[in-house]
Structures are given as structure tokens and as C-alpha cells.
Amino acid sequence: MTDDFETLQVKWRDDGIVVATLNRPDRLNSMTALMFDEFELLARRITTDFSVRVLVLTGAGRAFCGGYDIDAAGELATLSAMEMLNLQERGSRGLVAIRNLRIPVIAAVNGAAAGGGLSLALAADIRIASPTARFNAAFARIGLSAGDLGASWLLPRLIGPAFAAELAFTGRFVAADEALRLGLVNSISAEGGVVDDALAMATTICGNSPSGVRLSKTALRLNQEIDSYAAAMELENRGQTLLTRTADMPEALAAFREKRPPHFTGS
């Protein structure tokens, strides 16, 4: 597939894994309106390619994502209210498109994830950190709210409301080891190994039923957004019923009985 992105470097691998690298290393991979649009474009392309099983997000150079580009941020106060709302919605569409992908998204956080970069990492399903990874909700430091690009919804659900409030109000950095203790990241890689570890996890995921993984993500994502145990059960029931009508479920049982690896097709 042609890689015609400007702010991303996208590698479409033959094993069902797509690696998208934020590619503005001279600007700490900071976000722009174009990058928001390219998140949407990437999500649309993945959605139409059923061979893609996992997306890995990382950053070029020494940062994951430094948030919204500070040079562009200087112009925000000059925008009209509706112009600013349009920009916010542009950013929201980009991150929602990544979060709502039917496939798992793994953030290989190779350095600082600040402001909107934290929001992007939070939009992933799984976060793996390098030893030099750092996270902060920098918004209040520049006169903005930590209610930005989904951070105020996702962060309390990951680390609890008290720690989320602390990070939002202080804007302090959280190093990789503290992020692991808080539950902000799943694991810390050896130096230089974060992308390899993300690819290894992605490969493990690709060894499972495509349909099973897809509906597992659907259940986990949507059931965060409802407060009813019964409604969660209803969604799960429909997913399990659908999966028993696919070829993968009986194939998995047959492979278990015959002591061989299953051959999943996603159909």
C-alpha cells in the first residue's frame, strides 16, 4: 500500500501488523491539524483491510509525542470560538478513530508522552514503555484544561480519580517506573527494545482468533462506557453467540483435541 502520509511513517507488514511511527522527530513528534487528519486516514485504511490484525504506534527519535506543536499553540488564542471548536473536533476525530479501531492498538512509548501525546497513549489498548518514557498532563501549565482529547475520561479509568486529579492539577512528569506502579503502562522494556516488545505482543495476539480478538475488544471498549452489569452481559451474550457461528471456534476445539496449532481464518 502506498505510504503517502506526511506526519506518519506507516509500515504495512505481511504478518497482519501495521507499525505507525509519528514522524516529526525535530518537533518531538508534536501534533498538528494535519496529523489529526492522518490519524483518521490511517484508521479508515485499516478498517477496510481485514488482513490487519494489530496496530503498533510509536514515535521517531527520542519522544513518543510532545503534545500539540507549541508553535501552532501560540496561535490558538487568536482563533474565533468556532475556529477553535473546529480544531478541537478535528483532533477528537483523529484520536477517536484510533481508539475505535476494531483491532488492538499497542502504544510503544519510546520517550516523552506529554499533553496530547499522553491522550494518544491513553487511546491505545495497551501501553509498553521504554525506560526513558515519561508521561504528563501538561495542559494546566499552559493555561489549558486536562479535559482534552479524551484524557479526562481515560486517565481516571486507568489509574483512579485521585492520581488522575494529581497529574491533571500539577502537570508533573511520571517516569516509567511510577507509570508501571500506577497501572498507566503494562510493562517496561529494556533500553531500545520497546518496539520489539510491542511487535512480540502483537505477534502473540495475531496467533489468536481474529474474530475472537475483535469482539473481545468491542466488549472491553463499549462496556467501559456503560454503568450497567446487565447491559454488559447483553453485549457479551451477543458476541459469544456470533462467535459460535464462525469457523474459528470449532477449529480451535478441533486443534485442542488433535494437539496441533489452530488455523484461524477470521471467518
C-alpha positions as CSV (number, residue, x, y, z in Angstrom):
1,M,0.0,0.0,0.0
2,T,1.3,3.5,-0.9
3,D,2.6,5.4,2.1
4,D,1.5,9.0,1.3
5,F,1.4,10.3,4.9
6,E,3.3,13.4,5.8
7,T,3.4,13.3,9.6
8,L,3.4,9.5,10.0
9,Q,5.6,6.7,8.7
10,V,3.4,3.7,8.2
11,K,4.8,0.2,7.6
12,W,2.3,-2.4,6.4
13,R,3.8,-5.8,7.4
14,D,3.0,-9.1,5.8
15,D,2.1,-10.7,9.2
16,G,-1.0,-8.5,9.9
17,I,0.8,-5.9,12.0
18,V,0.9,-2.2,11.0
19,V,3.5,0.0,12.6
20,A,2.7,3.7,12.5
21,T,5.5,6.0,13.6
22,L,4.9,9.6,14.4
23,N,7.5,11.2,12.2
24,R,8.3,14.7,13.3
25,P,11.4,14.0,15.4
26,D,12.7,17.5,15.1
27,R,9.5,18.7,16.8
28,L,9.3,15.8,19.4
29,N,6.6,14.3,17.1
30,S,4.3,17.1,18.2
31,M,0.7,17.1,16.9
32,T,-0.6,19.3,14.1
33,A,-4.0,19.6,12.5
34,L,-2.6,17.5,9.6
35,M,-1.5,14.8,12.0
36,F,-5.1,14.6,13.4
37,D,-6.4,14.2,9.8
38,E,-3.8,11.5,9.1
39,F,-4.9,9.5,12.2
40,E,-8.4,9.4,10.7
41,L,-7.0,8.4,7.3
42,L,-4.9,5.7,8.8
43,A,-7.9,4.3,10.7
44,R,-10.0,4.3,7.5
45,R,-7.4,2.4,5.6
46,I,-7.0,-0.2,8.4
47,T,-10.8,-0.6,8.7
48,T,-11.0,-1.5,5.0
49,D,-8.1,-4.0,5.2
50,F,-9.3,-7.2,7.0
51,S,-5.7,-8.6,6.9
52,V,-4.6,-6.1,9.5
53,R,-4.7,-7.6,13.0
54,V,-2.8,-5.2,15.3
55,L,-1.7,-1.5,15.1
56,V,1.5,-0.5,16.9
57,L,2.0,3.2,17.5
58,T,5.4,4.7,18.3
59,G,7.5,7.8,17.8
60,A,10.6,8.7,15.7
61,G,13.6,9.8,17.6
62,R,13.7,10.5,21.4
63,A,10.0,11.2,22.0
64,F,6.7,9.5,21.6
65,C,4.7,12.7,21.2
66,G,5.2,16.1,22.8
67,G,1.6,17.1,22.5
68,Y,0.3,19.9,20.3
69,D,3.0,21.8,18.4
70,I,3.9,24.7,20.6
71,D,4.5,27.0,17.7
72,A,0.9,26.3,16.4
73,A,-0.4,26.5,20.0
74,G,0.7,30.1,20.1
75,E,-2.0,30.9,17.5
76,L,-4.8,29.3,19.4
77,A,-5.8,32.4,21.3
78,T,-6.2,34.3,18.0
79,L,-8.8,31.8,16.7
80,S,-12.5,32.6,17.0
81,A,-14.5,30.4,19.3
82,M,-15.9,28.4,16.3
83,E,-12.5,28.1,14.7
84,M,-11.1,26.7,17.9
85,L,-14.0,24.3,18.3
86,N,-13.4,23.1,14.7
87,L,-9.8,22.4,15.6
88,Q,-10.7,20.6,18.8
89,E,-13.2,18.4,16.9
90,R,-10.6,17.7,14.3
91,G,-8.3,16.4,17.0
92,S,-11.0,14.5,18.7
93,R,-12.0,12.7,15.4
94,G,-8.4,11.6,14.9
95,L,-8.0,10.1,18.4
96,V,-11.5,8.6,18.4
97,A,-10.7,6.9,15.1
98,I,-7.6,5.3,16.6
99,R,-9.4,4.2,19.8
100,N,-12.4,2.8,17.9
101,L,-10.4,0.6,15.6
102,R,-11.8,-3.0,15.7
103,I,-8.2,-4.3,16.2
104,P,-6.0,-3.9,19.2
105,V,-3.8,-0.9,19.4
106,I,-0.4,-1.1,21.2
107,A,1.4,2.1,22.1
108,A,5.2,1.6,22.2
109,V,6.0,4.7,24.2
110,N,9.7,5.3,23.4
111,G,10.0,8.7,25.2
112,A,8.0,11.6,26.4
113,A,4.2,11.5,26.0
114,A,3.1,14.9,27.0
115,G,-0.3,16.7,26.8
116,G,-2.0,15.4,23.7
117,G,0.7,12.8,23.5
118,L,-0.5,11.4,26.8
119,S,-4.0,11.4,25.3
120,L,-2.8,9.4,22.3
121,A,-1.1,6.9,24.5
122,L,-4.3,6.5,26.6
123,A,-6.3,5.9,23.4
124,A,-4.3,2.7,22.8
125,D,-5.5,-0.6,24.4
126,I,-2.0,-1.5,25.7
127,R,1.0,0.7,26.6
128,I,4.5,-0.6,26.7
129,A,7.1,1.9,27.9
130,S,10.8,2.4,27.3
131,P,12.9,3.1,30.5
132,T,13.1,6.8,29.3
133,A,9.3,7.1,28.8
134,R,7.7,10.0,30.7
135,F,4.1,11.0,30.9
136,N,2.5,14.2,31.9
137,A,-0.8,16.1,31.5
138,A,0.8,19.3,30.7
139,F,-2.3,21.3,29.9
140,A,-2.7,23.4,33.1
141,R,0.9,24.5,32.7
142,I,0.0,26.4,29.6
143,G,-3.4,27.7,30.7
144,L,-5.5,24.8,29.3
145,S,-7.6,22.0,30.8
146,A,-6.7,18.4,31.2
147,G,-10.1,17.7,29.7
148,D,-8.5,17.4,26.3
149,L,-8.6,14.6,23.6
150,G,-10.2,12.1,26.0
151,A,-7.7,12.4,28.8
152,S,-10.2,13.3,31.5
153,W,-12.3,10.2,30.6
154,L,-9.5,7.7,30.1
155,L,-7.0,8.6,32.8
156,P,-9.2,8.1,35.9
157,R,-10.3,4.7,34.5
158,L,-6.7,3.6,34.3
159,I,-5.2,5.0,37.4
160,G,-8.1,6.1,39.6
161,P,-9.6,9.5,40.1
162,A,-7.2,10.6,42.9
163,F,-4.0,10.1,41.0
164,A,-5.6,11.4,37.8
165,A,-6.5,14.6,39.7
166,E,-3.0,14.9,40.9
167,L,-1.5,14.6,37.5
168,A,-4.1,17.0,36.0
169,F,-3.6,19.7,38.6
170,T,0.2,19.5,39.0
171,G,1.2,18.8,35.4
172,R,4.2,16.8,36.8
173,F,6.0,14.2,34.9
174,V,5.6,10.5,35.7
175,A,8.6,8.3,34.9
176,A,8.3,4.8,33.5
177,D,8.7,3.0,36.8
178,E,5.9,5.1,38.5
179,A,3.7,4.7,35.4
180,L,4.0,0.9,35.9
181,R,3.1,1.1,39.6
182,L,0.1,3.3,38.8
183,G,-1.2,1.0,36.0
184,L,-0.6,3.6,33.3
185,V,1.6,1.2,31.4
186,N,1.6,-2.6,31.1
187,S,5.3,-3.2,31.1
188,I,8.7,-1.5,30.8
189,S,11.1,-2.7,28.1
190,A,14.9,-2.9,28.1
191,E,16.6,0.2,26.6
192,G,16.0,0.2,22.8
193,G,13.6,-2.8,23.0
194,V,10.1,-1.2,23.3
195,V,9.1,-1.6,19.6
196,D,10.4,-5.2,19.5
197,D,8.4,-6.0,22.7
198,A,5.3,-4.4,21.1
199,L,5.8,-6.4,18.0
200,A,6.2,-9.6,20.0
201,M,2.9,-8.9,21.9
202,A,1.3,-8.1,18.5
203,T,2.5,-11.4,17.1
204,T,1.0,-13.3,20.1
205,I,-2.3,-11.5,19.5
206,C,-2.2,-12.5,15.8
207,G,-1.9,-16.1,16.8
208,N,-5.4,-16.0,18.3
209,S,-8.8,-16.0,16.5
210,P,-9.2,-12.7,14.6
211,S,-13.0,-12.7,15.3
212,G,-12.4,-13.5,19.0
213,V,-9.9,-10.7,19.5
214,R,-12.1,-8.3,17.6
215,L,-15.2,-8.9,19.7
216,S,-13.2,-9.0,22.9
217,K,-12.0,-5.5,22.1
218,T,-15.6,-4.5,21.3
219,A,-16.8,-5.8,24.7
220,L,-13.9,-4.2,26.7
221,R,-14.3,-0.9,24.9
222,L,-18.1,-0.5,24.9
223,N,-18.6,-1.9,28.4
224,Q,-16.3,0.9,29.8
225,E,-19.0,3.3,28.6
226,I,-22.0,1.9,30.3
227,D,-22.7,1.5,34.1
228,S,-25.0,-1.5,33.9
229,Y,-23.8,-5.0,34.7
230,A,-26.9,-6.4,32.9
231,A,-26.3,-4.3,29.8
232,A,-22.6,-5.5,29.7
233,M,-23.9,-9.1,29.9
234,E,-26.2,-8.5,27.0
235,L,-23.4,-7.3,24.8
236,E,-21.2,-10.2,25.8
237,N,-24.0,-12.7,25.1
238,R,-24.4,-11.4,21.6
239,G,-20.7,-11.5,20.9
240,Q,-20.4,-15.1,22.1
241,T,-23.4,-16.2,20.1
242,L,-21.9,-14.7,17.0
243,L,-18.6,-16.3,17.5
244,T,-20.0,-19.8,17.8
245,R,-21.3,-19.3,14.3
246,T,-17.8,-18.7,12.9
247,A,-15.3,-21.3,11.6
248,D,-12.7,-20.3,14.1
249,M,-14.4,-21.6,17.3
250,P,-14.9,-25.2,16.1
251,E,-11.4,-25.1,14.6
252,A,-9.9,-24.1,17.9
253,L,-11.7,-27.0,19.7
254,A,-10.6,-29.5,17.0
255,A,-7.0,-28.3,17.2
256,F,-7.0,-28.7,21.0
257,R,-8.3,-32.2,20.7
258,E,-5.8,-33.1,18.0
259,K,-2.9,-31.4,19.8
260,R,-2.0,-29.1,16.9
261,P,-1.9,-25.4,16.4
262,P,-5.2,-23.9,15.2
263,H,-5.6,-22.4,11.8
264,F,-7.7,-19.3,12.2
265,T,-9.3,-17.6,9.2
266,G,-11.4,-14.9,10.9
267,S,-14.5,-16.2,9.1
